[in-house]
Amino acid sequence: MRELTVGKNDAGMRLDRFISKSVPGLPAGLMQKFIRCKNIKHNGARAQRDARVREGDVLSLYIADAFFESPREDDRFYAAFTPHLDILYEDENLLLLNKRPGLVVHADETEKVNTLIHHVQAYLYQKGEWDPRKENSFTPALCNRIDRNTGGIVLAAKNAETLRVLNEKIRDREIGKHYLCITVGRPRPAEGTIRCFLLKDEKNNTVSVYHRPVSGGKTAVTHYKTLQSRGELSLVEASLETGRTHQIRASFADMGCPLLGDGKYGRGEVNRRCGQTRQALWAYRVSFDLPTDAGCLNYLRGRSFAVKNVPFVQAFFPEK
């Protein structure tokens, strides 16, 4: 018999989900059978698979030890890995990170180790704020994604409640995401809203822009304002009402003003002439509007955080 004690970061989770994450070696179908046959008890009583567990609850599992032998994350990795983070803001619940271009946020087919999430987890492990051996299921997580070659702010949750709130508020558009970019050409009008439909090509990892509904297409809404123009280049601020793949890059390219340095949607001859090898796009500001209750993050209501120095702005639009 093994016992699992519910910690703070697991509170509120469905019982069956808690077990599946805590004992990954236990097949889902067999777990349901064990619950029905009372091989799994919840605080000494019969377990209900859809019950919500609370902090301090104890689950007794009368199952073979072999199910617990699946390997867990080796914490020696987090001790040995050297984290490099540009931290814009940090408190007991979250981190706001200024991601450099070229770094992937999660592991993919090109990079498995040097990822933003691994830097975050190693940082918190070495600070003593997170220990995978003491958690049944929670790991620090990123709440938004930005492309490998885009720089800017990524939100990371240190605990399960923060992760739940941030995901909910991002979904409900209560957290504003604002970008700076350089376009080749001057947007017309200089300020406005781009409304279109984006259809993703999974094979080529590109999107096509449509100005009418299409099967599989997703609505994309981008608000923008031109801040400066010099010659053929314009510095533009964009804010997202929706968060689609390549939304800003494809939308501006469709209006005839692709981003400088963009290898997928841009103008190669201009990119080469300007020496820009990555898209000039930076998620430079987040605003915690939070018009509705935000639970453990209510203290952030009305606050805004911005990156002070965006490299391509200094290069192409230096202050006079």
N, C-alpha and C positions, 0 to 999 in steps of 0.2 A: 504494500500500500504506500502511495506517495500523497503528500499534501501540497496544495498550492494556496498561498495566501495572497489575496487581492491587494495590490498596492494602490497608491493615489492615482497613478497614471493609467491604471486599468479600470478604475471605478466608472460605472455607467455602461460598460461594455456588455453585450449579450453573453450569456454563459457559454454557449457553444463556440462563439467566436473567441472568447478568452481562452478556452481549452485548446482550440485549434492552433492559436498563436503560441501558447505556452508549451504545447506538446506537439511540435510539427511532425513527429514521426507517427502520430496516430491518425490513420485514415478517417476521413469525415464520416463515411458510412458506418464504420465500426464504432466511432465515437457516439453516434446517435443510438446505436444498439446498446452500448454500455449505459447510456443515460436511461433508456427504457427499462433495462434489466436491473437498474439500481446499483450498477457497479461504480457509478459516480454519484457522490452525495454532496449536497450543498448545505454547509453548516450542520452536518449530521442528519439532514432530512433528504427526502427524495428531490433530486435535481429536476428543474424544468429548463429545457434548452433555450427558451426565449426569455428567461428571467434576466434581469439586469443585476450584475454583481456590484457590491459596494465595498469600499475600502475596509479591509479587515476580515472580509468573508473568507472562509476556509472551504476549499473543495478537496474532498477525499477521493482518490482514484484507486480503486481496487482492480488494477490492470497489471499486465506483465511489465517488468522492468525494461524489457527490450524496447518498448515504445518511447522510453525516455533517453535512449542512447543516440538519437540524432545529434550531430554536431551543432553546437551553438557558436555564435561569433567569437572568434579568438581575441580576447582583450589585449593580448600581447601586441597585436597590430596597432591598436590605439596608443599604446605606450611608446612604441618605436617610431610611429609616423610623426613627422614634424609639420604641424599646422602653420599655414601662412594665410592669414585673414586680414582684410581691410575692414575693420569694424566701425560702422557709422554710428551705431547706438546699441547698447546692451542693458538689459535689466534681468530680473530673476525669471522672467517668462519668455523672452525672445531676444533674438539678434537681428539687426539690420546690417547686411553685408554688402560692400561695394565690390561686386565680382569683376575681375579683370577679363578682358576679351581673350579668347583662346582656351579658357578653362570650362570644362563641361560641368553641369550641375549634378548629374547622376551618371553612373557608369553606362557606357554604350559599347558598340562594337569596336570603337577605336581607342577607348580608354577605360580601364577597369579600376585603377587605383587612385590616380591623381584627379580626384573629383571634388567639387565644392562640399558635398555632403560628408565625405571622408575627412576633409579639413575641419568641418564643424564638429563632427563626432569626436575626433581626436582632441580637439581643443577643449571640449566640455569634459571629456574623460580625464585629461591631464589636470584640469582645474578641480576635479573632484565633484563636478555637478551631475555627472551621469556615469553609471556603472552598469554595463549590460548584465553582469552577474546578479544584480539586485532587481532587475526588471523582468517581469514575465513576458511582456510583449512590446512595450514602448521603446522606440528609439527616436532621438532628435530628428526632425524632419524639415524639409524645405516646403514652403507654402506656395511658391510661385516659381516658374521656370523662365529663363531667358536663353536665347540661342548661344551656342558656343562662342561665336564671334561678336556678340553684343555684350557691352559692359553695363554694369549698373546694379541697382539695389535688389537683393533677394532677401526674403523674410524667412527666418528659421525659428521654429518653435522648440522650446526646451522641455515642455511637458505636454501631456495629452490634452488638457483642458485648453491651453493656448492654441494647440494645433486645431482643435475642433472649432474654436471661435474664429481664428483667422481664415480657415477654409470657408466657413459660413459667411463671413463678412466679404471676402473676395467674391464668392459666388453671388451675393446679393448686391454687389457693386457699392459697398459702403467704405471701401478703401480705394482711394484714387491712385492711379498709376500714370506717371507723367514722364515723358521722354524728351530728350534733345536729339536732333538729327541735322545733318547737312544734306540738302538736296541739290542735285544738278539741275539748275533752272529755277525759276521763280514761280511758286504756286499761285494760281489764279482761281479765285480771289486770294488775297494775301492772308485772309483768315476765314475759316469756315469749317464745314463738317463733311466728311467723306462717308457716304452710305453705299454699301455694295454687298455682294455675295461672294464668298470665297469657297472654291472647290479644291480640295487637296488631292494631289497626286502622290500617293504613298510611296510608289516605286522610286520616283525622282526627288521626293521631298521638296516639292514646289507647290504653289497654289496658283490657280487661275482666277481672275477677277471677272465677275459678271454684274450687270446692272439690272438684272431681273432674276426672280427666283429660279433656281435650277435644282434638279434632283441631286441630293447630297450636299448642296451648297449651304453655307452657314452665313447668317447675317453678320456684317462687320460694320462697326460705327467708330470713326476716328475723328476727334476734334483737333484742330490745329491752328497755330498762329505763327506767322512769319515774324521773327525778331529782328533779323538783319539780312541784307543782301549785298554781296560784293562780287561784281562781275557775274560769272555764270553760277556762283554758289549762293545758297541761302541757308541761314540758320533758322531752324523751325522747332517750335515746341509742339508736341503732340500728346494728347491724353486719350486713353482708351475707354470707351464705353463697353466694348466687348474685348475679349482677349483671344484672338484667333492666331493660328500659326502664320508667321510672316505677315501679320496684318498691316503694320506700318510700311514695311518694305514693298509689299505688292501693291498696296493702295496708292502710294506716291508714284511708283513706277507706272501704274495705269493712267495717272493724270499727267504723265509726261515729265515728271520730276523725280527720277529714281534717286536713291540714296547714294552719296559718294562712297566708293569703295565696295559697293555691293556686287559680289561675284555672280549672283543668280539673276538679279533683276536690273542691274546697273549698266553703265556704259564703260566698257573696258578701256577705251582710249582716254577717257577723262580720268578714270581711276589710276591708270599708269602715269599719266602726266602729273597728277597730283601726288603720286607715291602713296596712295591709300589702298592697303591690301585687305582691310576688313570694313564692313559697313559702318559708316559714321552714325551710330545709333547708341544711345546711352539711357538706361532707365535711371534718371537722375533725381527723381523726387517721388515720395509716397506721402499721401495725406490720409490720416485716420479720421474720416468724416464721422462715422459711427452714429448715424441718426437714431438708431435703436439700441436697446440694451446690449452691451458687449461683455457682460460677465466680468471675468478676471482682468479684462483689458479696458474697462471703462475709463481708467486714468489716462488713456491715450487719446480720448476724444478731443478733436480739435487740433491735435498736434500734427506737425508736418516735418519731414526730414529730407534734406537735400544734400547731394554731393557737391562740394564747392568747386572742385577742379576737374573738368572733363577734358581729357587730353586733346581731342580733335577740335574743341572749341578754342583752346589756347593756340593751336597750330594755325587755324584758318580764320578765326575771328578774335584775335588778341585785343585786349582792352587798350584803348589809346591812352 
